[in-house]
């Protein structure tokens, strides 16, 4: 397992190496369908040497998107997704679809559909009250995840990654801060984890044995009253005992409340303000420092938290956060992590892994400025790559607005 570049099993599939392109907002689907630009984005990363690339983000329902430009899984999306998976396979890599429902991170004003939250709350994105699904609605959401996984199989994906992080819908149910329900989906951790376990089981029944099933799980929300590492460890242990996922990708932070806990490095507050319409720009300048906190960057910055999970679990784990060098990858393997996931470094250099394999001393050119984050409005890209496409998407904000149309982070 210490060889980063050796083939590695992930559930029913085998990846050509142990490096996965993490899900990152791509901003290349203006009509909520695959474009040539999106295909090239993933083909380029696949040609650069990763074992698998992850398409982000494929919502399970139109109201489950963070904005209306994102793909939602429906039959009309399958032909374009099939072109994408064929292109990635042609470049030698596997491909995963990140599926999920954005929940309180969805923008109802943009989607023209209600956002969902476990408990009644005002959306800071659309300034509208969110809907709270009853148990019938929850059953529909579970079924929607299974249907999305089936469509991913039809489209030729090798894996699906279920989004259990960043205070998207499932993550918001896990959070005691956001989930104040009194039914069997709220209160004790076993109840708050019920939705995650039901969705994972439904997806496993839908595609298990043919596609790999992974989940992106918050280790902690990074906000007072949110999900903590000990609680997340228990959720992970339940998922392991259920046998419903082949691996967990460990993440942290809240797209609504503390996105920089996921990213670390510089907080691009000025750039975010500059891309917003004037009313929102003023509001963001007032709240930006509190919203975009600053965490110093270091290699493998989520490793300390992830070690708790590696000690307690036997299932495969994917280490995310500050993976840019071969030494870091080897450290992850030595500590027992089966895979590593890379994000921003591959925005800067899609061929980074291939060059690392050729020369172990290769260092990433990513400077962790996080100026890529505000580009989610104009095709997600590294600002030091002027060759990348720019396709401005309309921002939909409800006045008075103090947040971007889209949350920060995948």
C-alpha positions in Angstrom: 0.0 0.0 0.0 3.0 2.3 0.4 3.3 2.8 -3.4 1.2 5.8 -4.4 1.3 4.8 -8.0 0.4 1.2 -7.7 -3.1 0.0 -8.8 -5.6 0.0 -5.8 -9.0 -1.5 -5.2 -11.9 0.7 -4.3 -14.9 -1.5 -3.7 -15.7 -3.3 -7.0 -13.4 -1.2 -9.1 -9.6 -0.8 -9.3 -7.9 2.6 -9.7 -4.6 2.9 -11.6 -3.2 4.7 -8.6 -4.1 6.0 -5.2 -4.7 9.7 -6.1 -8.2 11.1 -6.6 -9.2 14.4 -8.1 -11.4 15.9 -5.3 -14.8 17.4 -6.2 -14.5 21.2 -6.9 -17.1 23.5 -8.3 -16.5 23.7 -12.0 -18.8 26.4 -13.2 -19.0 25.0 -16.7 -22.7 24.0 -16.9 -24.7 27.2 -17.6 -27.7 25.2 -18.7 -27.4 22.6 -16.0 -26.1 20.1 -18.7 -22.6 18.9 -19.6 -20.6 21.2 -21.9 -17.5 20.6 -23.9 -15.6 22.8 -21.4 -16.6 20.5 -18.6 -15.6 17.4 -20.5 -12.2 19.0 -21.3 -11.7 20.0 -17.6 -12.0 16.4 -16.5 -10.2 14.9 -19.5 -7.2 17.1 -18.8 -7.0 16.0 -15.2 -7.3 12.4 -16.2 -4.6 12.7 -18.8 -2.5 14.3 -16.1 -2.3 11.0 -14.3 -4.9 10.8 -11.5 -6.5 7.5 -10.7 -10.0 9.0 -10.6 -11.6 12.4 -11.1 -14.8 13.5 -9.4 -17.5 15.5 -11.2 -19.0 18.1 -8.9 -21.8 18.5 -8.3 -24.6 16.4 -9.5 -27.7 17.3 -7.5 -30.4 14.7 -6.9 -33.2 17.2 -7.5 -33.5 20.6 -9.1 -34.0 22.3 -5.7 -30.9 20.5 -4.4 -28.5 22.7 -6.4 -26.6 25.6 -4.9 -27.7 27.5 -8.0 -29.8 26.7 -11.1 -26.7 26.3 -13.4 -25.6 23.1 -11.8 -26.3 19.7 -13.1 -29.2 17.8 -11.6 -29.5 14.1 -12.3 -32.3 13.4 -14.9 -32.5 11.4 -18.1 -31.7 14.6 -20.2 -28.3 14.8 -18.5 -27.2 11.3 -19.3 -26.0 11.7 -22.9 -23.7 14.5 -21.9 -22.4 12.7 -18.9 -21.8 9.7 -21.0 -19.6 11.8 -23.3 -17.7 13.0 -20.2 -17.1 9.5 -18.8 -16.0 8.2 -22.2 -13.5 11.0 -22.5 -12.1 10.3 -19.0 -11.9 6.6 -19.6 -10.1 7.3 -22.9 -7.5 9.2 -20.9 -7.0 6.2 -18.6 -8.7 7.3 -15.4 -11.9 6.3 -13.6 -14.6 8.9 -12.9 -17.0 9.5 -10.0 -20.2 11.5 -9.7 -20.6 13.5 -6.6 -24.3 13.3 -5.8 -26.3 15.0 -3.1 -28.8 17.6 -2.1 -27.5 21.1 -1.0 -30.3 21.5 1.6 -29.7 24.8 3.4 -26.8 25.6 1.0 -29.2 25.7 -1.9 -30.3 29.1 -3.2 -34.1 29.1 -3.6 -34.0 32.4 -5.5 -31.7 31.0 -8.1 -33.3 27.5 -8.3 -36.8 28.9 -8.2 -37.5 26.0 -5.8 -37.6 25.9 -2.0 -34.4 25.2 -0.1 -34.6 22.5 2.5 -33.3 22.4 6.0 -33.8 19.9 8.9 -35.5 22.7 11.0 -37.2 26.0 10.1 -34.6 28.7 9.4 -34.1 31.7 7.2 -31.8 31.2 4.2 -28.8 33.6 4.3 -28.5 33.1 0.5 -32.0 33.8 -0.7 -33.4 35.6 2.4 -36.4 33.2 2.3 -37.6 30.7 4.9 -36.6 27.2 4.1 -38.9 24.2 4.0 -38.6 21.4 6.5 -39.3 18.0 5.0 -41.6 15.7 6.8 -41.0 11.9 6.9 -42.7 11.4 3.6 -40.5 14.1 2.1 -37.4 12.4 3.6 -38.4 9.1 2.0 -38.6 11.0 -1.3 -35.1 12.4 -0.8 -33.7 9.0 0.0 -35.3 7.6 -3.2 -33.9 10.6 -5.2 -30.3 9.7 -4.2 -30.9 6.1 -5.3 -32.3 7.2 -8.6 -29.4 9.6 -9.1 -26.9 6.7 -8.5 -28.8 4.6 -11.1 -28.5 7.5 -13.6 -24.8 7.7 -12.9 -24.4 4.1 -13.7 -26.3 4.6 -17.0 -23.9 7.5 -17.8 -20.9 5.3 -17.4 -19.5 6.4 -14.0 -17.3 4.0 -12.1 -18.3 5.4 -8.7 -20.6 7.8 -6.8 -19.6 10.0 -4.0 -22.5 10.9 -1.6 -22.2 14.4 -0.2 -22.3 14.2 3.6 -20.3 17.3 4.3 -20.1 21.1 4.5 -23.7 21.5 5.9 -25.3 20.4 2.7 -28.6 18.6 3.5 -27.3 15.4 5.1 -24.6 17.3 6.9 -27.1 19.8 8.2 -29.1 16.8 9.7 -26.0 15.7 11.4 -25.4 19.1 12.9 -27.0 19.8 16.4 -26.8 23.5 15.6 -29.0 23.2 12.5 -31.1 20.1 13.4 -33.6 20.9 16.1 -36.2 18.3 15.0 -38.3 16.4 17.6 -39.1 13.4 15.4 -36.9 10.3 14.8 -34.6 12.4 12.5 -33.6 14.8 15.3 -32.3 15.0 18.8 -29.9 12.2 19.7 -27.0 11.5 17.3 -28.5 8.2 16.3 -31.5 10.1 15.0 -29.5 12.8 13.4 -27.5 10.2 11.6 -30.5 8.3 10.4 -30.8 10.2 7.1 -27.1 9.6 6.2 -27.4 5.8 6.9 -30.7 5.5 4.9 -29.3 7.3 1.9 -26.1 5.3 1.9 -28.1 2.1 2.2 -30.4 3.1 -0.7 -27.5 4.0 -2.9 -25.7 0.7 -2.1 -28.9 -1.2 -3.0 -29.2 0.8 -6.3 -25.6 0.3 -7.6 -23.6 -1.7 -5.1 -21.4 -4.4 -6.5 -21.1 -2.5 -9.8 -20.1 1.0 -8.8 -17.9 2.0 -5.9 -19.8 4.0 -3.3 -18.0 6.6 -1.3 -19.1 9.3 1.1 -17.6 12.8 1.8 -18.1 13.1 5.5 -17.5 16.1 7.7 -15.1 15.4 10.6 -16.4 18.6 12.2 -18.3 21.7 11.1 -15.9 24.2 12.7 -18.7 26.2 14.2 -20.0 26.5 17.8 -22.7 23.9 18.3 -22.0 22.1 15.1 -20.9 18.5 14.5 -17.7 17.5 16.4 -15.0 15.0 15.8 -16.3 12.5 18.4 -19.8 12.6 17.0 -18.5 12.2 13.4 -16.4 9.3 14.5 -19.5 7.5 15.7 -21.3 8.2 12.5 -18.4 6.8 10.5 -18.4 3.7 12.7 -22.1 3.2 12.0 -21.5 3.5 8.3 -18.7 1.0 8.5 -20.9 -1.4 10.4 -23.7 -1.0 7.9 -21.3 -1.9 5.1 -22.9 0.7 2.8 -19.8 2.6 1.6 -16.5 1.5 0.2 -14.5 4.5 1.5 -14.9 7.8 3.4 -13.4 11.0 2.2 -12.8 13.0 5.3 -13.5 16.8 5.1 -14.3 19.7 7.4 -16.0 23.1 7.5 -19.3 24.6 6.5 -20.1 26.2 3.1 -22.6 28.4 4.9 -20.7 29.2 8.1 -17.0 28.5 7.9 -15.8 27.5 4.5 -12.1 28.3 5.1 -11.7 25.4 7.5 -11.8 23.2 4.4 -9.4 25.3 2.3 -6.8 26.9 4.6 -4.4 29.5 3.2 -5.3 33.1 2.2 -8.9 34.3 2.5 -9.8 36.1 -0.8 -12.3 38.6 0.7 -11.6 41.4 -1.7 -11.9 39.2 -4.7 -15.3 37.8 -3.5 -16.6 41.3 -2.9 -15.5 42.4 -6.4 -17.4 39.8 -8.3 -20.7 40.5 -6.5 -23.4 43.0 -7.5 -23.2 46.3 -5.7 -25.7 45.7 -2.9 -24.2 42.3 -2.1 -20.7 43.7 -2.4 -21.4 46.2 0.4 -22.9 43.6 2.6 -20.0 41.2 2.0 -17.4 43.8 2.9 -19.2 44.1 6.3 -19.4 40.4 7.0 -16.5 39.0 4.9 -13.9 38.9 7.6 -16.2 36.9 9.9 -17.4 34.7 7.1 -14.0 34.0 5.5 -11.7 33.2 8.4 -8.1 32.6 7.9 -6.3 29.3 8.6 -2.6 29.1 7.9 -1.8 26.6 5.1 0.4 23.6 5.7 0.7 20.3 4.0 -1.9 17.7 5.1 -3.7 20.2 7.3 -6.6 17.9 8.0 -4.3 15.0 8.9 -4.5 15.5 12.7 -8.3 15.2 12.7 -8.2 12.3 10.2 -5.9 10.3 12.4 -8.7 9.8 14.9 -10.7 8.1 12.2 -7.8 6.0 11.0 -7.2 4.7 14.5 -10.9 3.8 15.1 -11.9 2.4 11.7 -10.8 -0.4 9.5 -12.6 0.7 6.3 -10.7 2.6 3.5 -10.2 6.3 4.1 -9.3 9.1 1.7 -7.2 11.9 3.1 -8.0 15.4 1.8 -6.6 18.8 2.4 -3.1 20.1 1.5 -2.0 17.1 -0.6 0.5 18.6 -3.2 3.8 16.7 -2.8 4.9 13.1 -3.1 6.3 13.1 0.5 2.8 14.0 1.7 1.2 11.3 -0.3 3.7 8.8 1.1 3.1 10.0 4.6 -0.7 9.4 4.1 0.0 5.9 2.9 2.4 5.2 5.8 -0.3 6.3 8.3 -2.8 3.8 6.8 -4.8 6.0 4.4 -5.7 4.1 1.3 -6.1 7.2 -1.0 -5.4 10.9 -1.1 -7.5 13.5 -2.8 -6.2 16.7 -4.5 -8.1 19.8 -5.5 -6.6 23.3 -6.0 -3.1 22.0 -6.9 -4.7 20.3 -10.0 -6.5 23.5 -11.0 -3.1 25.1 -11.3 -1.4 22.1 -12.9 -3.6 19.3 -14.2 -0.5 17.3 -15.1 1.1 17.7 -11.7 0.8 14.0 -10.8 2.3 12.8 -14.0 5.3 15.1 -13.4 5.6 14.0 -9.8 5.7 10.4 -11.0 8.6 11.3 -13.4 10.5 13.4 -10.8 9.8 12.9 -7.1 11.3 16.3 -6.3 8.5 18.1 -8.2 6.8 20.8 -6.2 3.3 22.2 -6.8 3.1 25.7 -8.2 0.0 26.4 -6.1 0.6 29.2 -3.7 -2.6 28.7 -1.7 -3.9 32.2 -2.4 -7.4 30.8 -2.9 -8.1 33.3 -5.6 -9.6 30.3 -7.5 -12.5 30.4 -5.0 -14.3 33.5 -6.4 -13.9 32.2 -9.9 -16.9 29.8 -9.3 -18.9 32.6 -10.9 -16.9 32.7 -14.1 -15.7 29.0 -14.6 -13.6 27.7 -11.7 -10.0 28.0 -12.5 -6.6 29.0 -11.3 -6.1 32.7 -11.8 -2.5 32.0 -12.9 -3.8 30.1 -15.9 -5.0 32.7 -18.4 -5.8 29.9 -20.9 -8.9 28.8 -18.9 -12.4 29.7 -20.2 -14.5 32.4 -18.6 -18.2 32.1 -19.0 -20.0 34.5 -16.6 -23.1 33.1 -15.0 -26.0 35.3 -13.8 -26.0 35.9 -10.1 -29.4 35.7 -8.4 -29.6 37.6 -5.1 -32.4 38.7 -2.9 -32.1 42.1 -1.4 -31.0 42.9 1.2 -28.2 40.4 0.4 -25.0 39.9 2.3 -23.8 36.6 0.8 -22.8 35.4 -2.6 -25.4 33.6 -4.8 -23.4 30.5 -4.3 -21.8 29.2 -1.1 -18.1 28.7 -0.9 -16.8 25.2 -1.4 -17.9 21.9 -2.9 
